Amino acid sequence: MTMLAVFRSRAQALDCVSRLRGEGVPAQAVSTPKEAGVGCGVSVKFEENFLPRVLALLKARAYSSHSGIMRRVGGAFKYL
């Protein structure tokens, strides 16, 4: 299932993508959906089976602009 790590900072989102890819996690930067309510943020898209690794990186880096994790439910994204 597709998931998103939502960021308000483009630079921090791209840093996260780079670090995840460096750890072998297939991730990509995508536009944040309007359901996130963060304006024109950037999100990191990844598959749910990588969630533990993504959460570990988010905790270790303590990104100040990270605003949550969303999961695709039906045709929309919802915060966990």
C-alpha positions in Angstrom: 0.0 0.0 0.0 1.3 3.5 -0.9 2.2 5.8 2.0 3.5 9.4 2.2 5.8 11.1 4.7 4.5 14.7 4.5 6.9 17.7 4.7 6.4 21.4 4.6 10.0 21.9 3.4 11.1 20.8 0.0 14.8 20.6 1.1 14.0 18.3 4.0 11.8 16.1 1.9 14.5 15.7 -0.8 17.1 15.0 2.0 14.8 12.3 3.3 14.4 10.8 -0.2 18.2 10.8 -0.7 18.9 9.1 2.7 16.1 6.5 2.2 17.4 5.6 -1.3 20.9 5.3 0.2 19.5 2.7 2.6 17.9 0.8 -0.2 14.4 2.1 0.3 12.7 2.9 -3.0 11.3 6.4 -2.4 10.4 9.4 -4.5 9.4 13.0 -3.9 5.8 13.9 -4.9 3.4 16.8 -4.5 1.5 16.6 -1.2 -2.2 15.9 -1.7 -4.6 18.6 -0.5 -6.0 16.2 2.2 -2.8 16.8 4.1 -3.7 20.4 4.7 -0.1 21.7 4.5 -0.4 23.9 1.4 2.1 23.2 -1.3 4.3 20.8 0.6 6.4 18.0 -0.8 5.9 14.4 0.4 8.1 11.3 0.3 6.2 8.4 -1.4 7.1 4.8 -0.3 5.5 1.4 0.1 4.0 0.3 3.5 6.5 -2.6 3.9 9.2 0.0 4.3 7.4 2.0 7.1 9.6 0.8 10.0 12.7 2.0 8.1 11.1 5.3 7.2 10.0 5.9 10.8 13.5 5.1 12.1 15.0 7.7 9.7 12.4 10.3 10.6 13.1 9.8 14.3 16.9 9.8 13.8 16.9 13.0 11.7 14.1 14.8 13.6 13.1 16.8 10.6 11.4 20.0 11.8 9.1 20.2 8.8 7.8 16.7 8.9 4.0 16.8 9.6 3.0 13.2 9.6 2.5 9.9 7.7 -0.4 9.3 5.4 -1.8 6.1 3.9 -3.8 5.7 0.8 -7.4 4.6 1.7 -9.5 4.1 -1.3 -8.9 7.0 -3.6 -7.6 9.4 -1.0 -4.9 9.7 1.6 -5.6 9.8 5.4 -3.2 10.5 8.3 -2.3 7.5 10.5 
